[in-house]
Amino acid sequence: MGRIQYFEIEDLHWFPSFLRDPMTDFLQFVSNKMNVYQSVIPVMDDILKKNKEQHIIDLASGGGGGLIRVVEELQKTNPELKITLTDFYPNIEAFKRTKVRNPRFEYLEQPVDARAVPSELKGFRTMFLSFHHFAPKDATAILTDAVNKKQPIGIFEVQDRSFASIFAMLLSPLSFLFTAPFIKPFRWSRVIFTYLIPVLPLLVLHDGIVSALRTYHPEELDKLIAAVPGNDSFDWKTERIKSKSGIVIYLTGTPKDSE
């Protein structure tokens, strides 16, 4: 099945935050409960050490995703590690809660465009379950910006265009219905638009299926890398590995002069 470039509702600029924020809260809750990124911790640890880097710049963070569990593990071997959360539509309340849970987290309240990251934000750039949002032209721009500014980058997706991933997304409304009461902070909007007017489960279903259908596979990531000017100045790796949730597809790029 070829990749489909369709839209997710939460990407639309007019989409209200009182609906977008509960959706990103849900993704963060599920990611951390299932520890879906555990299998890529050694990959991240290796990049941090190779680049002598102790700062993660997380792009398109949503609600913070599965980074809380990831960082807890990375701190064991990187005691000076700090993390800055950013997003084009920052979920400030979620960022604040993440910082309360782990003071190593910082966040930016102003929008950050992953295609043109401010030069002062230096560190290991990461994207968790967000790279699929970008069409090939914009995805290439994200990689190009990292190359131009000589910053290592890691992109991690916990889905693909398989039947298994799409079937899991079909079950996401049920997951939302069962987990909504346990997601913090309590939001009346989540209660109203989950149980009284069940908009949120339907939005999660739509965006979940679309996200799976537009996830890049490793060979497609390789094509994006090939389109990046100066790509030969970086060491690149694309791979599909097993994880607790099924699979992780990842891309990493590090400056060759970091060795």
Protein Blocks (a to p, Z undefined) as FASTA:
>chain_A
ZZdddddfklpmklcfklmmmmmmmmmmmmmmnommlmmmmmmmmmmmmnopabdcdehk
lnopamlmmmmmmmmmmmkbccddddfbdcfklmmmmmmmpmkbccdfbdcdfklccfkl
gcjdddehklmmpcfklmmmmmmmmmmnopacddddfbdfbfklmmmmmmmmmmmmmmmm
mpccddfklmmmmmmmcmklmmmmmmmmmmmmmcccfklmmmmmmmpghklmpccddddd
ddfklpacddddddfklZZ
